Amino acid sequence: MTHLFGSGEKISIAVKFEGMGPKILDPRLAPIEPVERPWSGRANPLQ
């Protein structure tokens, strides 16, 4: 994840995957649900 745009129901998420260009995810088109963080209790690798 590189950026968050908007807020509430009008939020979009910018992500970058290895080998691909940046992508914008729109939760209205593809619902996104939180998952348990595998690094809980350890340093967050995304920071």
Residue frames as a rotation matrix with the C-alpha (Angstrom) as fourth column:
MET 1
0.593 0.805 0.000 0.00
0.805 -0.593 0.000 0.00
0.000 0.000 -1.000 0.00
THR 2
-0.487 -0.825 0.288 1.42
0.828 -0.541 -0.149 3.35
0.278 0.167 0.946 -0.96
HIS 3
-0.953 0.207 0.219 -1.41
-0.242 -0.959 -0.145 5.88
0.180 -0.192 0.965 -0.45
LEU 4
-0.383 0.918 -0.106 -4.98
0.863 0.315 -0.396 6.27
-0.330 -0.243 -0.912 0.82
PHE 5
-0.947 0.154 0.282 -7.29
0.015 -0.856 0.517 8.68
0.321 0.494 0.808 -1.00
GLY 6
-0.129 0.973 0.190 -10.59
-0.290 -0.221 0.931 9.99
0.948 0.065 0.311 0.32
SER 7
-0.899 -0.080 0.431 -12.39
-0.438 0.178 -0.881 8.88
-0.007 -0.981 -0.195 3.46
GLY 8
-0.187 0.880 0.436 -15.33
-0.616 0.241 -0.750 6.79
-0.766 -0.409 0.497 4.64
GLU 9
0.409 0.461 0.787 -17.21
0.273 0.761 -0.588 5.10
-0.871 0.455 0.186 1.80
LYS 10
0.997 -0.074 -0.013 -15.34
-0.040 -0.372 -0.927 7.17
0.063 0.925 -0.374 -0.79
ILE 11
0.354 -0.923 0.149 -11.87
-0.578 -0.091 0.811 5.79
-0.735 -0.373 -0.566 -0.13
SER 12
0.915 -0.227 -0.333 -9.43
-0.162 0.550 -0.820 4.35
0.369 0.804 0.466 -2.66
ILE 13
0.628 -0.728 0.274 -6.17
-0.132 0.248 0.960 2.58
-0.767 -0.639 0.060 -1.94
ALA 14
0.635 -0.535 -0.556 -3.04
-0.699 -0.093 -0.709 2.84
0.328 0.840 -0.433 -4.08
VAL 15
0.663 -0.438 0.608 -0.88
-0.122 0.737 0.665 -0.28
-0.739 -0.515 0.435 -4.06
LYS 16
0.293 -0.625 -0.724 2.25
-0.940 -0.050 -0.337 -1.43
0.175 0.779 -0.602 -5.87
PHE 17
0.849 -0.012 0.529 3.00
-0.114 0.972 0.206 -5.07
-0.517 -0.235 0.823 -6.56
GLU 18
-0.179 -0.984 0.019 6.41
-0.304 0.074 0.950 -6.38
-0.936 0.164 -0.313 -7.56
GLY 19
-0.775 -0.235 0.587 6.66
0.432 0.480 0.763 -6.63
-0.461 0.845 -0.271 -11.33
MET 20
0.053 0.846 0.530 3.59
0.970 -0.170 0.175 -4.43
0.238 0.505 -0.830 -11.92
GLY 21
-0.644 -0.180 0.744 2.94
0.146 -0.983 -0.112 -0.73
0.751 0.037 0.659 -11.98
PRO 22
-0.943 0.326 0.074 0.89
-0.174 -0.292 -0.940 1.05
-0.285 -0.899 0.332 -9.33
LYS 23
-0.548 0.835 -0.052 -2.80
0.488 0.370 0.791 0.08
0.679 0.408 -0.610 -9.06
ILE 24
-0.748 0.436 0.501 -5.76
-0.642 -0.668 -0.376 1.89
0.170 -0.603 0.780 -7.51
LEU 25
-0.777 0.514 -0.363 -8.21
0.540 0.841 0.034 -0.31
0.322 -0.169 -0.931 -5.60
ASP 26
-0.573 0.698 0.430 -11.80
-0.656 -0.705 0.271 0.90
0.492 -0.127 0.861 -5.24
PRO 27
-0.960 0.150 0.236 -13.57
-0.070 0.687 -0.724 -0.92
-0.271 -0.711 -0.649 -2.37
ARG 28
-0.074 0.980 -0.184 -16.96
-0.698 -0.182 -0.693 -0.15
-0.713 0.077 0.697 -3.97
LEU 29
0.339 0.148 -0.929 -16.01
-0.890 0.370 -0.266 -2.43
0.304 0.917 0.257 -6.89
ALA 30
0.091 -0.395 -0.914 -13.98
0.113 0.916 -0.385 -5.01
0.989 -0.068 0.128 -4.98
PRO 31
0.868 0.315 0.383 -14.77
-0.309 -0.261 0.915 -5.15
0.388 -0.912 -0.130 -1.24
ILE 32
-0.181 -0.973 -0.145 -11.64
-0.132 0.170 -0.977 -5.12
0.975 -0.158 -0.159 0.91
GLU 33
0.889 0.458 -0.024 -11.64
-0.071 0.189 0.979 -6.72
0.453 -0.869 0.201 4.34
PRO 34
0.198 -0.851 0.486 -8.91
-0.956 -0.277 -0.095 -6.45
0.215 -0.446 -0.869 6.98
VAL 35
0.593 -0.122 -0.796 -6.91
0.085 0.992 -0.089 -9.57
0.801 -0.014 0.599 7.76
GLU 36
0.933 -0.331 -0.141 -4.92
0.162 0.035 0.986 -10.51
-0.322 -0.943 0.086 10.82
ARG 37
0.617 -0.776 -0.129 -1.44
-0.718 -0.488 -0.497 -9.07
0.322 0.399 -0.858 10.61
PRO 38
0.762 -0.353 -0.543 1.15
0.332 0.933 -0.141 -11.86
0.557 -0.073 0.828 10.61
TRP 39
-0.294 -0.942 0.163 3.67
0.365 -0.268 -0.892 -9.48
0.883 -0.203 0.422 12.19
SER 40
0.677 0.599 0.428 1.53
-0.177 -0.432 0.884 -8.76
0.715 -0.674 -0.186 15.29
GLY 41
0.942 -0.320 -0.096 3.83
0.158 0.173 0.972 -8.15
-0.295 -0.931 0.214 18.21
ARG 42
-0.029 -0.971 0.239 6.81
0.875 0.091 0.476 -7.52
-0.484 0.223 0.846 15.93
ALA 43
-0.526 -0.229 -0.819 7.95
-0.101 -0.939 0.328 -4.50
-0.844 0.255 0.471 13.98
ASN 44
0.600 0.795 0.093 5.59
0.098 0.043 -0.994 -3.65
-0.794 0.605 -0.052 11.12
PRO 45
-0.278 -0.784 0.555 7.45
0.696 0.233 0.679 -4.39
-0.662 0.575 0.481 7.84
LEU 46
0.269 0.459 0.846 5.32
0.925 -0.369 -0.094 -1.78
0.269 0.808 -0.524 6.02
GLN 47
0.974 0.080 -0.212 6.71
0.156 -0.916 0.369 1.12
-0.165 -0.392 -0.905 8.04
